[in-house]
Amino acid sequence: MFFADGFKVYDYILTFEDERRLVWSSRFTFMKAIFFVNRYLVFVGTVGMLYGESMHLSYRSDAFEIHHA
């Protein structure tokens, strides 16, 4: 999971300059909106997933401590 997220970030870093130059400077269209949703919604999902995983790990850690206390 984290390995794949690292690849996503690596891809964004490599292509960000081209995206800024070619996409951001063009006029806003429906296809441009689709591009941005497709490109950046992944990060929203990743943050949500990481938050959920951290809550799950926190809960399991608390349960473990209470059980063995």
N, C-alpha and C positions, 0 to 999 in steps of 0.2 A: 504494500500500500504506500508506504513512504517513499519507496524507490520510484514508483510511477509518478508520484507528486513531484519528486526531484526532476524527472524528465520534463514534466509540464513546465516547471519554472525555467529550466534550461532552454527549452524551446522558445518561451516568451522572451527571454533575454536575447537570444540569437536573432529573433525576428522583430524585435520591438522598434528598432530604428527604421526598418523598411515600412512597418505598419504606420509609424508616425508620419513618415514622409509621403507615403502613397494613399493611406486611408484617411487619416485625420484631416489632411488638407483638402480633400474632395468634399463636394456638397453632400448634405445628408439625404440619403434615400432609404427606401425600405430595405434594400439589400445590405446597406451599411448597418442598419439597425440589427438585422439578422446576424451579420458578422460579429458585432459587438456582443450580442447576447450569447452567441456560440463561443466566442473567445473568452469572455470574462465571467460568465455564469459558472464555469467550472471552478473558479476560485471561491465563489460563494458556497458551492456544494462542499468543497474541500474544507473550508473553515467550519462549516456546520458539522461535517463528519469528524473532524479533529476535536471539536468541542464535545460532541457526543461521546467519542472515545475517552476523552479526559474525564468526563463525568462518570462513565462506566468504570474506569479504572479507580477513580476516587471512591466510588461506592463500594467496589470490591475490596479496596484497601481498608475502608472503615469497617466493613463486615468482618474481615479477617481479624482486625485488631479487637473488635468487640468479642468475637468468638473465642479468642485465645487469651483474653485479659484475665 
